[in-house]
């Protein structure tokens, strides 16, 4: 089954696609582990305190550039990280919400994260403020 690509308006209309190859390249070239990716998608899908369009703000800049680069590889196989950085230079500040929304939507369309939104809607885990249990 082909992973659905998602439109993103950058320097021109492009498409993000997070298939297996995109995730493999993201991991190899940018050092982003699959566990870190799962954490990001889970946090973004849960809605946390931010809108989905603000999700790009949760990422360091090198990771944001890496995600966009990996997502563009299906459509533009020879695009470089530097080229993506140059594209983001021209448009990130104008429309960060749109870019974040497209990125999250494209990630959710991947077979790795299909249904993550539904899982994230359940009860939130309770994390204690300290690791020490009170004993009486």
Secondary structure in CASP SS format (residue, H / E / C, confidence):
PFRMAT SS
TARGET T0000
AUTHOR 0000-0000-0000
METHOD secondary structure of the structure
MODEL  1
X C 1.00
X C 1.00
X C 1.00
X C 1.00
X C 1.00
X E 1.00
X E 1.00
X E 1.00
X E 1.00
X C 1.00
X C 1.00
X C 1.00
X E 1.00
X E 1.00
X E 1.00
X E 1.00
X C 1.00
X C 1.00
X C 1.00
X H 1.00
X H 1.00
X H 1.00
X H 1.00
X H 1.00
X H 1.00
X H 1.00
X H 1.00
X H 1.00
X H 1.00
X H 1.00
X C 1.00
X C 1.00
X C 1.00
X H 1.00
X H 1.00
X H 1.00
X H 1.00
X H 1.00
X H 1.00
X H 1.00
X H 1.00
X H 1.00
X H 1.00
X H 1.00
X H 1.00
X H 1.00
X C 1.00
X C 1.00
X C 1.00
X C 1.00
X C 1.00
X H 1.00
X H 1.00
X H 1.00
X H 1.00
X H 1.00
X H 1.00
X H 1.00
X C 1.00
X C 1.00
X H 1.00
X H 1.00
X H 1.00
X H 1.00
X H 1.00
X H 1.00
X H 1.00
X H 1.00
X H 1.00
X H 1.00
X H 1.00
X H 1.00
X C 1.00
X C 1.00
X C 1.00
X C 1.00
X C 1.00
X C 1.00
X C 1.00
X C 1.00
X H 1.00
X H 1.00
X H 1.00
X H 1.00
X H 1.00
X H 1.00
X H 1.00
X H 1.00
X H 1.00
X H 1.00
X H 1.00
X C 1.00
X C 1.00
X C 1.00
X C 1.00
X H 1.00
X H 1.00
X H 1.00
X H 1.00
X H 1.00
X H 1.00
X H 1.00
X H 1.00
X H 1.00
X H 1.00
X H 1.00
X H 1.00
X H 1.00
X H 1.00
X C 1.00
X C 1.00
X C 1.00
X C 1.00
X C 1.00
X C 1.00
X H 1.00
X H 1.00
X H 1.00
X H 1.00
X H 1.00
X C 1.00
X C 1.00
X C 1.00
X C 1.00
X C 1.00
X C 1.00
X C 1.00
X C 1.00
X C 1.00
X C 1.00
X C 1.00
X C 1.00
X C 1.00
X C 1.00
X C 1.00
X C 1.00
END
